Each structure stands twice: as C-alpha cells, then as structure tokens.
Amino acid sequence: MRRRSEAIAPVHEPLGRLTERAQAAGSIMPDLAGEDVVCVIGMIASSHWSFPEGEQGRRRYLRLIFDAFRPAAPLPPPSPLPGS
C-alpha cells in the first residue's frame, strides 16, 4: 500500500497553485491551505459511492463543498499530517 504522501504527490503542487490563484481572486478563504484542498478531495474520493446517482447528486455535493471554501471566518491553524 502506498503512503498517503506518495499517492497525493502528483496533485499536491497543482492544487496548491490553484488554491493560491483562487485566494488571489478572493474566491476562497485566505487561510485555506493547498493541503486542506487535497484532504477534502481525498475525503470526497473515498466516499463517492454514497452520493446520489446522476449528475445532479454530484453537483449538489460539490457545490456544498466549494461553498464551504468561500471567505467567511478564519480557520483554526492546520494540524500536522501524520508522517510529516
């Protein structure tokens, strides 16, 4: 079994850049870290089987998740990841 850090390595840097661009545009919270996005995507990927079938179900949950990233209140500081 691959370690988590090995599994996410290909997407970690691109998602970090995407997060920075969205922050610069004011679209997401300024204290959201690229690792936060990577972790959330991992959670989504591991539970996609539970989403309602069809495009409508996926869109609803993606909208809820992305809405949570919008600026509102500061986040607590991130916890270190296991093995970091």
C-alpha positions, 0 to 999 in steps of 0.5 A, a space after each residue: 500500500 502506498 503512503 498517503 504522501 506518495 499517492 497525493 504527490 502528483 496533485 499536491 503542487 497543482 492544487 496548491 497553485 490553484 488554491 493560491 490563484 483562487 485566494 488571489 481572486 478572493 474566491 476562497 478563504 485566505 487561510 485555506 491551505 493547498 493541503 486542506 484542498 487535497 484532504 477534502 478531495 481525498 475525503 470526497 474520493 473515498 466516499 463517492 459511492 454514497 452520493 446520489 446517482 446522476 449528475 445532479 447528486 454530484 453537483 449538489 455535493 460539490 457545490 456544498 463543498 466549494 461553498 464551504 471554501 468561500 471567505 467567511 471566518 478564519 480557520 483554526 491553524 492546520 494540524 500536522 499530517 501524520 508522517 510529516 
